[in-house]
Amino acid sequence: MISRQKRFEVLVTYGTIRPRGGVRAPFTRIFTVYAHSKKAAIKAVRDAGIRADRIEVIDSNPTGLYQAFHGNPPARTRRVHFDVPKRAIKIGRLIALQYAPEPPSRLAGRRFEHEFGDYGTLRFGKHKPILAVSPGGKQLLVLNELSDYKFESRGIVG
């Protein structure tokens, strides 16, 4: 019996690059791999001879992340098409972000506030996400240049 392979998005991080006049940042690439499991997908990237500092599988299923954060599956899903601008206008560093999940989330009614760079001590990190806008000014973008912030089942962590 032949089992079906699944599609995995594999994020590979290796080395650093320094854009002209910029700061050193990790160089990353995303590969699409067809395999039976996440472990097999990572092994396939290693077997291809790709040298990397870090290899991880990205969860390309938004329903899983939604359920992990909200505690229940979404009532419905839909595809949303949007253009990713080729250029963006940097507004500045993102200092804080607030959001409130809506019903039927198990977190409805709670407010989350994240102050980037605050580690709960008097020590503040210097690598904060960048707030930028599309050239038309209608699309807000949060860009992780050197920061390690990402959205997980616990919310924004990093």
Residue pairs with C-beta under 8 A, 6 or more apart in sequence:
3 36
5 34
5 35
5 36
6 34
6 35
6 36
6 37
7 32
7 33
7 34
7 60
8 32
8 33
8 34
8 35
8 38
8 41
8 57
8 58
8 60
9 30
9 31
9 32
9 33
9 57
9 58
9 60
10 30
10 31
10 32
10 33
10 41
10 42
10 45
10 55
10 56
10 57
10 58
11 28
11 29
11 30
11 54
11 55
11 56
11 57
11 58
12 28
12 29
12 30
12 31
12 45
12 50
12 52
12 54
12 55
13 26
13 27
13 28
13 52
13 53
13 54
13 55
14 26
14 27
14 28
14 50
14 51
14 52
14 53
14 54
15 26
15 27
15 53
16 24
16 25
16 26
16 27
17 24
17 25
17 26
17 27
18 24
18 25
19 25
23 145
23 146
25 145
25 146
26 53
30 58
31 45
31 50
33 41
33 44
33 45
35 41
35 43
35 44
38 57
41 57
42 55
42 56
42 57
45 52
45 55
46 52
46 55
59 65
62 77
63 73
63 74
63 77
65 151
65 152
65 153
66 73
66 74
67 73
67 74
68 152
68 153
69 101
69 105
69 107
69 151
69 152
69 153
69 154
69 155
70 101
70 104
70 105
70 106
70 107
71 105
71 106
71 107
72 104
72 105
72 106
75 104
82 139
85 134
85 135
85 139
85 141
87 135
88 132
88 133
88 134
88 135
88 141
88 143
89 132
89 133
89 134
89 135
89 137
90 130
90 131
90 132
91 130
91 131
91 132
91 133
92 130
92 131
93 116
93 128
93 129
93 130
93 131
94 116
94 128
94 129
94 130
94 131
94 142
95 115
95 116
95 117
95 128
96 113
96 114
96 115
96 116
97 113
97 114
97 116
97 142
97 156
98 111
98 112
98 113
98 114
99 111
99 112
100 108
100 109
100 110
100 111
100 112
101 107
101 108
101 110
101 112
102 108
112 155
112 156
114 155
114 156
116 125
116 128
116 129
116 147
116 149
117 124
117 125
117 126
117 127
117 128
118 124
118 125
119 125
125 147
127 145
127 146
127 147
127 148
128 147
129 142
129 143
129 144
129 145
129 147
129 149
130 142
130 143
130 144
130 145
131 140
131 141
131 142
131 143
132 140
132 141
132 142
132 143
133 139
133 140
133 141
134 141
144 150
147 158
148 158
149 156
149 157
149 158
150 156
150 157
150 158
151 157
